[in-house]
Each structure stands twice: as structure tokens, then as C-alpha cells.
């Protein structure tokens, strides 16, 4: 489902800001113009990663590390990766 982007003047955006923010929370987008020139876009914010995403990422790294025996020389791995790059 595609939601049409509405164009509003800067004055209208100022006077209807609360309403525009509510609509933006619902997924609508707005283009704000002043004297016929586009000056801003009001779009829904991207969802932020929460602590659970970071926790899950760290758990994944720990699980991978447990499968690798012995010490790991990260610098050596990076250098090897550079040598075998697909230039």
C-alpha cells in the first residue's frame, strides 16, 4: 500500500505541527515548502535498535568465538583478508 506524500506550506506546517506529527507517526510523509521551494521533508522515524538487538548480536559473536579453537590474531586475519580481496 503506497501512501501519498502531501505538500504543505511552511506556515501551514507551523500551525498544524501537532496534527502533522500524529499523521507521521501513522506512516504518512509531508513535503514542506516555502515560497514554492521545497525546504524540508517530514517522514516517519526509522525504528531504533533496542538493547535486545545489541544483546543478541553479542551473543552471536560469543557463539562464533566458541567454535574457533585457540587464540585468534585479528590483525593477521585482517591482513589475510586484504591479500585475498577481489580487486
PAKE-477210 format. One record per residue: chain; residue number from 1; residue in three letters; x, y, z of N, C-alpha, C in turn. Coordinates in nm, 2 decimals, always signed. Layout:
# PAKE-477210
(site A,NUM,ALA,(X,Y,Z),(X,Y,Z),(X,Y,Z))
...
//
This chain:
# PAKE-477210
(site A,1,UNK,(+0.09,-0.12,+0.00),(+0.00,+0.00,+0.00),(+0.09,+0.12,+0.00))
(site A,2,UNK,(+0.07,+0.21,-0.10),(+0.15,+0.33,-0.11),(+0.07,+0.45,-0.05))
(site A,3,UNK,(+0.14,+0.52,+0.04),(+0.08,+0.64,+0.09),(+0.13,+0.76,+0.02))
(site A,4,UNK,(+0.04,+0.85,-0.02),(+0.08,+0.97,-0.10),(+0.14,+1.07,+0.00))
(site A,5,UNK,(+0.25,+1.13,-0.05),(+0.31,+1.24,+0.03),(+0.24,+1.37,+0.00))
(site A,6,UNK,(+0.20,+1.43,+0.11),(+0.13,+1.56,+0.10),(+0.23,+1.68,+0.10))
(site A,7,UNK,(+0.20,+1.78,+0.03),(+0.28,+1.90,+0.03),(+0.21,+2.01,+0.11))
(site A,8,UNK,(+0.28,+2.07,+0.20),(+0.22,+2.18,+0.28),(+0.32,+2.29,+0.29))
(site A,9,UNK,(+0.26,+2.41,+0.31),(+0.35,+2.53,+0.32),(+0.41,+2.54,+0.46))
(site A,10,UNK,(+0.52,+2.61,+0.47),(+0.59,+2.63,+0.60),(+0.49,+2.68,+0.70))
(site A,11,UNK,(+0.41,+2.78,+0.66),(+0.31,+2.84,+0.76),(+0.21,+2.73,+0.80))
(site A,12,UNK,(+0.16,+2.66,+0.71),(+0.06,+2.55,+0.74),(+0.13,+2.45,+0.83))
(site A,13,UNK,(+0.25,+2.41,+0.80),(+0.32,+2.31,+0.89),(+0.34,+2.36,+1.03))
(site A,14,UNK,(+0.37,+2.49,+1.04),(+0.38,+2.55,+1.17),(+0.25,+2.55,+1.25))
(site A,15,UNK,(+0.14,+2.58,+1.18),(+0.01,+2.59,+1.25),(-0.05,+2.45,+1.28))
(site A,16,UNK,(-0.01,+2.35,+1.20),(-0.07,+2.22,+1.21),(+0.04,+2.11,+1.26))
(site A,17,UNK,(+0.14,+2.16,+1.32),(+0.25,+2.07,+1.35),(+0.21,+1.95,+1.43))
(site A,18,UNK,(+0.13,+1.97,+1.54),(+0.08,+1.85,+1.62),(+0.01,+1.75,+1.53))
(site A,19,UNK,(-0.08,+1.80,+1.45),(-0.15,+1.71,+1.36),(-0.06,+1.64,+1.26))
(site A,20,UNK,(+0.03,+1.71,+1.20),(+0.13,+1.65,+1.11),(+0.21,+1.54,+1.18))
(site A,21,UNK,(+0.25,+1.57,+1.30),(+0.33,+1.47,+1.37),(+0.25,+1.34,+1.40))
(site A,22,UNK,(+0.13,+1.36,+1.44),(+0.04,+1.24,+1.46),(+0.03,+1.16,+1.33))
(site A,23,UNK,(+0.01,+1.23,+1.22),(-0.01,+1.16,+1.09),(+0.12,+1.09,+1.05))
(site A,24,UNK,(+0.24,+1.16,+1.08),(+0.37,+1.10,+1.05),(+0.39,+0.97,+1.13))
(site A,25,UNK,(+0.35,+0.97,+1.26),(+0.35,+0.85,+1.34),(+0.28,+0.74,+1.28))
(site A,26,UNK,(+0.17,+0.77,+1.20),(+0.09,+0.67,+1.14),(+0.15,+0.63,+1.00))
(site A,27,UNK,(+0.26,+0.69,+0.96),(+0.33,+0.64,+0.84),(+0.32,+0.74,+0.73))
(site A,28,UNK,(+0.25,+0.85,+0.74),(+0.24,+0.95,+0.63),(+0.36,+1.04,+0.63))
(site A,29,UNK,(+0.39,+1.09,+0.51),(+0.50,+1.18,+0.49),(+0.45,+1.31,+0.43))
(site A,30,UNK,(+0.53,+1.42,+0.46),(+0.49,+1.55,+0.42),(+0.62,+1.62,+0.36))
(site A,31,UNK,(+0.59,+1.70,+0.25),(+0.70,+1.79,+0.20),(+0.66,+1.93,+0.24))
(site A,32,UNK,(+0.75,+2.00,+0.29),(+0.72,+2.14,+0.34),(+0.80,+2.23,+0.24))
(site A,33,UNK,(+0.72,+2.33,+0.19),(+0.78,+2.43,+0.10),(+0.76,+2.57,+0.15))
(site A,34,UNK,(+0.85,+2.66,+0.11),(+0.84,+2.80,+0.14),(+0.86,+2.88,+0.01))
(site A,35,UNK,(+0.76,+2.96,-0.02),(+0.77,+3.04,-0.15),(+0.79,+2.95,-0.27))
(site A,36,UNK,(+0.72,+2.83,-0.27),(+0.72,+2.74,-0.38),(+0.85,+2.65,-0.39))
(site A,37,UNK,(+0.94,+2.66,-0.29),(+1.06,+2.59,-0.29),(+1.06,+2.49,-0.18))
(site A,38,UNK,(+1.09,+2.36,-0.21),(+1.10,+2.26,-0.11),(+1.21,+2.29,-0.01))
(site A,39,UNK,(+1.18,+2.29,+0.12),(+1.28,+2.32,+0.22),(+1.30,+2.20,+0.32))
(site A,40,UNK,(+1.20,+2.11,+0.33),(+1.21,+2.00,+0.43),(+1.11,+1.89,+0.40))
(site A,41,UNK,(+1.14,+1.77,+0.46),(+1.06,+1.66,+0.45),(+1.03,+1.61,+0.59))
(site A,42,UNK,(+0.91,+1.58,+0.62),(+0.87,+1.52,+0.74),(+0.83,+1.38,+0.72))
(site A,43,UNK,(+0.91,+1.28,+0.76),(+0.89,+1.14,+0.73),(+0.90,+1.06,+0.87))
(site A,44,UNK,(+0.84,+0.95,+0.87),(+0.84,+0.87,+0.99),(+0.99,+0.83,+1.03))
(site A,45,UNK,(+1.02,+0.83,+1.15),(+1.15,+0.79,+1.20),(+1.17,+0.65,+1.18))
(site A,46,UNK,(+1.30,+0.61,+1.15),(+1.33,+0.47,+1.15),(+1.33,+0.41,+1.29))
(site A,47,UNK,(+1.29,+0.29,+1.30),(+1.29,+0.22,+1.43),(+1.43,+0.21,+1.48))
(site A,48,UNK,(+1.45,+0.24,+1.61),(+1.59,+0.23,+1.67),(+1.61,+0.09,+1.72))
(site A,49,UNK,(+1.73,+0.05,+1.71),(+1.76,-0.08,+1.77),(+1.76,-0.07,+1.92))
(site A,50,UNK,(+1.70,-0.16,+1.98),(+1.69,-0.16,+2.13),(+1.81,-0.24,+2.19))
(site A,51,UNK,(+1.82,-0.24,+2.32),(+1.92,-0.32,+2.39),(+1.91,-0.47,+2.35))
(site A,52,UNK,(+1.79,-0.52,+2.33),(+1.78,-0.66,+2.30),(+1.85,-0.70,+2.17))
(site A,53,UNK,(+1.85,-0.61,+2.07),(+1.92,-0.63,+1.94),(+2.07,-0.64,+1.97))
(site A,54,UNK,(+2.13,-0.55,+2.05),(+2.27,-0.55,+2.08),(+2.30,-0.67,+2.16))
(site A,55,UNK,(+2.22,-0.71,+2.25),(+2.25,-0.83,+2.33),(+2.25,-0.95,+2.24))
(site A,56,UNK,(+2.16,-0.96,+2.15),(+2.15,-1.07,+2.06),(+2.28,-1.08,+1.97))
(site A,57,UNK,(+2.32,-0.96,+1.93),(+2.45,-0.95,+1.84),(+2.57,-1.00,+1.92))
(site A,58,UNK,(+2.58,-0.96,+2.05),(+2.69,-1.00,+2.13),(+2.69,-1.15,+2.15))
(site A,59,UNK,(+2.57,-1.21,+2.18),(+2.56,-1.35,+2.20),(+2.60,-1.43,+2.07))
(site A,60,UNK,(+2.57,-1.37,+1.96),(+2.61,-1.44,+1.83),(+2.76,-1.44,+1.82))
(site A,61,UNK,(+2.82,-1.33,+1.85),(+2.97,-1.32,+1.84),(+3.03,-1.42,+1.94))
(site A,62,UNK,(+2.98,-1.43,+2.06),(+3.03,-1.52,+2.15),(+3.02,-1.67,+2.11))
(site A,63,UNK,(+2.90,-1.70,+2.05),(+2.88,-1.84,+1.99),(+2.98,-1.87,+1.88))
(site A,64,UNK,(+3.00,-1.77,+1.80),(+3.10,-1.80,+1.69),(+3.24,-1.82,+1.75))
(site A,65,UNK,(+3.28,-1.73,+1.84),(+3.41,-1.74,+1.91),(+3.43,-1.88,+1.97))
(site A,66,UNK,(+3.33,-1.94,+2.03),(+3.34,-2.07,+2.10),(+3.37,-2.18,+2.00))
(site A,67,UNK,(+3.33,-2.16,+1.87),(+3.36,-2.26,+1.77),(+3.50,-2.25,+1.71))
(site A,68,UNK,(+3.57,-2.15,+1.75),(+3.71,-2.13,+1.69),(+3.81,-2.17,+1.80))
(site A,69,UNK,(+3.89,-2.28,+1.78),(+3.98,-2.32,+1.89),(+4.10,-2.23,+1.89))
(site A,70,UNK,(+4.16,-2.22,+2.01),(+4.29,-2.15,+2.03),(+4.27,-2.00,+2.03))
(site A,71,UNK,(+4.39,-1.93,+2.02),(+4.39,-1.78,+2.01),(+4.36,-1.73,+1.87))
(site A,72,UNK,(+4.30,-1.62,+1.86),(+4.27,-1.56,+1.73),(+4.35,-1.43,+1.72))
(site A,73,UNK,(+4.43,-1.41,+1.61),(+4.51,-1.29,+1.59),(+4.43,-1.21,+1.49))
(site A,74,UNK,(+4.35,-1.12,+1.53),(+4.26,-1.04,+1.45),(+4.34,-0.96,+1.34))
(site A,75,UNK,(+4.45,-0.90,+1.38),(+4.53,-0.83,+1.29),(+4.57,-0.92,+1.17))
(site A,76,UNK,(+4.62,-1.04,+1.20),(+4.66,-1.13,+1.10),(+4.54,-1.17,+1.00))
(site A,77,UNK,(+4.43,-1.19,+1.06),(+4.31,-1.22,+0.98),(+4.27,-1.10,+0.89))
(site A,78,UNK,(+4.28,-0.98,+0.94),(+4.25,-0.86,+0.85),(+4.35,-0.85,+0.74))
(site A,79,UNK,(+4.48,-0.87,+0.77),(+4.58,-0.87,+0.67),(+4.56,-0.97,+0.56))
(site A,80,UNK,(+4.53,-1.09,+0.60),(+4.50,-1.20,+0.51),(+4.38,-1.17,+0.42))
(site A,81,UNK,(+4.28,-1.11,+0.48),(+4.16,-1.07,+0.41),(+4.19,-0.96,+0.30))
(site A,82,UNK,(+4.28,-0.87,+0.33),(+4.32,-0.77,+0.24),(+4.40,-0.83,+0.12))
(site A,83,UNK,(+4.48,-0.93,+0.15),(+4.56,-1.00,+0.04),(+4.47,-1.07,-0.05))
(site A,84,UNK,(+4.36,-1.12,-0.01),(+4.27,-1.20,-0.09),(+4.15,-1.12,-0.14))
(site A,85,UNK,(+4.15,-0.99,-0.13),(+4.04,-0.91,-0.17),(+4.02,-0.93,-0.32))
(site A,86,UNK,(+3.90,-0.90,-0.37),(+3.86,-0.92,-0.51),(+3.88,-0.79,-0.59))
(site A,87,UNK,(+4.00,-0.74,-0.59),(+4.03,-0.62,-0.67),(+4.02,-0.64,-0.81))
//
